[in-house]
Amino acid sequence: MTTNAPMFDVTNWTQGVLDLYLGRASEDQVLALLQQQPSAVNKTNPVCTAPFYIGEYELARGSVEQSRTFFQQTASSNCLQGEVEAAYEELGRLPK
């Protein structure tokens, strides 16, 4: 991932998610980047997608409850159907 990261055409929030996965950013930093996005963009993709990928990151680290929080945030949002469905799928796989 580190090798290919410079090849991505990224916006602030996507760079933040990438940096999170690479250990260069914290969840709080990624979420702060979302707040800096223009409101028109903020209502469609990043608010749904970034928390979903933070949830995936937490799940990979073994933090089930943290991942659940981020998946629930995506699932309960008014987002694109694909992201909502993916969040529900992940929630269904998590231990109760």
ChimeraX commands (.cxc) that place a marker at each C-alpha (Angstrom):
marker #1 position 0.00,0.00,0.00 radius 0.5
marker #1 position 2.84,2.39,0.79 radius 0.5
marker #1 position 4.34,1.81,-2.65 radius 0.5
marker #1 position 1.10,2.50,-4.50 radius 0.5
marker #1 position -0.19,5.33,-2.28 radius 0.5
marker #1 position 1.52,8.14,-4.25 radius 0.5
marker #1 position -0.30,7.01,-7.43 radius 0.5
marker #1 position -3.79,7.70,-6.05 radius 0.5
marker #1 position -5.62,10.83,-7.11 radius 0.5
marker #1 position -6.91,11.76,-3.68 radius 0.5
marker #1 position -8.98,14.44,-2.05 radius 0.5
marker #1 position -8.46,15.52,1.56 radius 0.5
marker #1 position -10.73,12.89,3.11 radius 0.5
marker #1 position -9.50,10.03,0.91 radius 0.5
marker #1 position -5.92,10.96,1.70 radius 0.5
marker #1 position -6.87,10.92,5.38 radius 0.5
marker #1 position -8.28,7.39,5.12 radius 0.5
marker #1 position -5.20,6.25,3.23 radius 0.5
marker #1 position -2.95,7.85,5.84 radius 0.5
marker #1 position -4.94,6.11,8.59 radius 0.5
marker #1 position -4.30,2.72,6.99 radius 0.5
marker #1 position -0.62,3.58,6.59 radius 0.5
marker #1 position -0.29,4.67,10.22 radius 0.5
marker #1 position 0.27,8.33,9.35 radius 0.5
marker #1 position -3.04,9.69,10.70 radius 0.5
marker #1 position -5.48,9.05,13.51 radius 0.5
marker #1 position -9.23,8.53,13.27 radius 0.5
marker #1 position -9.73,11.98,14.77 radius 0.5
marker #1 position -7.61,13.54,12.03 radius 0.5
marker #1 position -9.64,11.79,9.32 radius 0.5
marker #1 position -12.92,12.90,10.90 radius 0.5
marker #1 position -11.59,16.46,11.18 radius 0.5
marker #1 position -10.84,16.41,7.44 radius 0.5
marker #1 position -14.50,15.58,6.82 radius 0.5
marker #1 position -15.53,18.74,8.62 radius 0.5
marker #1 position -13.35,20.76,6.24 radius 0.5
marker #1 position -15.10,19.44,3.12 radius 0.5
marker #1 position -17.58,21.70,1.32 radius 0.5
marker #1 position -21.14,20.97,2.44 radius 0.5
marker #1 position -22.28,19.87,-1.03 radius 0.5
marker #1 position -19.63,17.15,-1.04 radius 0.5
marker #1 position -20.08,16.40,2.64 radius 0.5
marker #1 position -23.72,15.34,2.15 radius 0.5
marker #1 position -22.99,12.66,-0.40 radius 0.5
marker #1 position -19.90,10.52,-0.15 radius 0.5
marker #1 position -17.31,11.32,2.52 radius 0.5
marker #1 position -19.61,11.34,5.54 radius 0.5
marker #1 position -20.65,7.78,4.66 radius 0.5
marker #1 position -17.52,6.37,3.13 radius 0.5
marker #1 position -14.85,7.58,5.55 radius 0.5
marker #1 position -16.59,6.17,8.67 radius 0.5
marker #1 position -17.13,2.89,6.83 radius 0.5
marker #1 position -13.42,2.58,6.06 radius 0.5
marker #1 position -12.49,3.63,9.59 radius 0.5
marker #1 position -14.75,0.80,10.74 radius 0.5
marker #1 position -12.91,-1.62,8.45 radius 0.5
marker #1 position -9.62,-0.35,9.86 radius 0.5
marker #1 position -10.80,-0.91,13.43 radius 0.5
marker #1 position -12.12,-4.36,12.58 radius 0.5
marker #1 position -8.76,-5.35,11.08 radius 0.5
marker #1 position -7.12,-4.22,14.32 radius 0.5
marker #1 position -9.52,-6.38,16.33 radius 0.5
marker #1 position -11.48,-3.47,17.81 radius 0.5
marker #1 position -14.95,-4.89,17.28 radius 0.5
marker #1 position -16.87,-2.31,19.32 radius 0.5
marker #1 position -15.07,0.60,17.66 radius 0.5
marker #1 position -15.80,-0.86,14.23 radius 0.5
marker #1 position -19.44,-1.38,15.20 radius 0.5
marker #1 position -19.77,2.32,16.04 radius 0.5
marker #1 position -18.47,3.40,12.64 radius 0.5
marker #1 position -20.56,0.83,10.74 radius 0.5
marker #1 position -23.67,1.96,12.63 radius 0.5
marker #1 position -22.88,5.56,11.72 radius 0.5
marker #1 position -22.81,4.63,8.04 radius 0.5
marker #1 position -25.85,2.36,8.25 radius 0.5
marker #1 position -27.98,5.01,9.94 radius 0.5
marker #1 position -27.00,7.77,7.54 radius 0.5
marker #1 position -28.82,9.01,4.49 radius 0.5
marker #1 position -26.11,7.78,2.15 radius 0.5
marker #1 position -25.66,6.02,-1.11 radius 0.5
marker #1 position -27.24,2.58,-0.99 radius 0.5
marker #1 position -23.99,0.66,-1.60 radius 0.5
marker #1 position -22.27,2.05,1.46 radius 0.5
marker #1 position -25.33,1.52,3.65 radius 0.5
marker #1 position -25.68,-2.09,2.47 radius 0.5
marker #1 position -21.99,-2.77,3.08 radius 0.5
marker #1 position -22.25,-1.36,6.59 radius 0.5
marker #1 position -25.26,-3.57,7.35 radius 0.5
marker #1 position -23.38,-6.59,6.02 radius 0.5
marker #1 position -20.44,-5.88,8.29 radius 0.5
marker #1 position -22.73,-5.30,11.29 radius 0.5
marker #1 position -24.36,-8.67,10.62 radius 0.5
marker #1 position -20.99,-10.41,10.74 radius 0.5
marker #1 position -19.85,-8.87,14.02 radius 0.5
marker #1 position -20.25,-10.93,17.18 radius 0.5
marker #1 position -23.19,-9.86,19.31 radius 0.5
marker link #1:1,2 radius 0.2
marker link #1:2,3 radius 0.2
marker link #1:3,4 radius 0.2
marker link #1:4,5 radius 0.2
marker link #1:5,6 radius 0.2
marker link #1:6,7 radius 0.2
marker link #1:7,8 radius 0.2
marker link #1:8,9 radius 0.2
marker link #1:9,10 radius 0.2
marker link #1:10,11 radius 0.2
marker link #1:11,12 radius 0.2
marker link #1:12,13 radius 0.2
marker link #1:13,14 radius 0.2
marker link #1:14,15 radius 0.2
marker link #1:15,16 radius 0.2
marker link #1:16,17 radius 0.2
marker link #1:17,18 radius 0.2
marker link #1:18,19 radius 0.2
marker link #1:19,20 radius 0.2
marker link #1:20,21 radius 0.2
marker link #1:21,22 radius 0.2
marker link #1:22,23 radius 0.2
marker link #1:23,24 radius 0.2
marker link #1:24,25 radius 0.2
marker link #1:25,26 radius 0.2
marker link #1:26,27 radius 0.2
marker link #1:27,28 radius 0.2
marker link #1:28,29 radius 0.2
marker link #1:29,30 radius 0.2
marker link #1:30,31 radius 0.2
marker link #1:31,32 radius 0.2
marker link #1:32,33 radius 0.2
marker link #1:33,34 radius 0.2
marker link #1:34,35 radius 0.2
marker link #1:35,36 radius 0.2
marker link #1:36,37 radius 0.2
marker link #1:37,38 radius 0.2
marker link #1:38,39 radius 0.2
marker link #1:39,40 radius 0.2
marker link #1:40,41 radius 0.2
marker link #1:41,42 radius 0.2
marker link #1:42,43 radius 0.2
marker link #1:43,44 radius 0.2
marker link #1:44,45 radius 0.2
marker link #1:45,46 radius 0.2
marker link #1:46,47 radius 0.2
marker link #1:47,48 radius 0.2
marker link #1:48,49 radius 0.2
marker link #1:49,50 radius 0.2
marker link #1:50,51 radius 0.2
marker link #1:51,52 radius 0.2
marker link #1:52,53 radius 0.2
marker link #1:53,54 radius 0.2
marker link #1:54,55 radius 0.2
marker link #1:55,56 radius 0.2
marker link #1:56,57 radius 0.2
marker link #1:57,58 radius 0.2
marker link #1:58,59 radius 0.2
marker link #1:59,60 radius 0.2
marker link #1:60,61 radius 0.2
marker link #1:61,62 radius 0.2
marker link #1:62,63 radius 0.2
marker link #1:63,64 radius 0.2
marker link #1:64,65 radius 0.2
marker link #1:65,66 radius 0.2
marker link #1:66,67 radius 0.2
marker link #1:67,68 radius 0.2
marker link #1:68,69 radius 0.2
marker link #1:69,70 radius 0.2
marker link #1:70,71 radius 0.2
marker link #1:71,72 radius 0.2
marker link #1:72,73 radius 0.2
marker link #1:73,74 radius 0.2
marker link #1:74,75 radius 0.2
marker link #1:75,76 radius 0.2
marker link #1:76,77 radius 0.2
marker link #1:77,78 radius 0.2
marker link #1:78,79 radius 0.2
marker link #1:79,80 radius 0.2
marker link #1:80,81 radius 0.2
marker link #1:81,82 radius 0.2
marker link #1:82,83 radius 0.2
marker link #1:83,84 radius 0.2
marker link #1:84,85 radius 0.2
marker link #1:85,86 radius 0.2
marker link #1:86,87 radius 0.2
marker link #1:87,88 radius 0.2
marker link #1:88,89 radius 0.2
marker link #1:89,90 radius 0.2
marker link #1:90,91 radius 0.2
marker link #1:91,92 radius 0.2
marker link #1:92,93 radius 0.2
marker link #1:93,94 radius 0.2
marker link #1:94,95 radius 0.2
marker link #1:95,96 radius 0.2
view
